[in-house]
Amino acid sequence: MKTYSLLYAVSALLAVLGAALRITHVLDRPYFYGLIAICIVLGTIGNVLRHKDLKRK
């Protein structure tokens, strides 16, 4: 599995888990926003790695 695919998967998993925890009121709003920010950063890093991999081919 490529690194960027792993980052996308972790990002999606964190987003879904964070949404489920927020809906059940286990996670407070500021922590949820922080988790979503982490998901965005991981997705962006995965996108950059994917573009670098495509340029090498």
Order of alpha helices (4+ residues) and beta strands (2+ residues): alpha-alpha
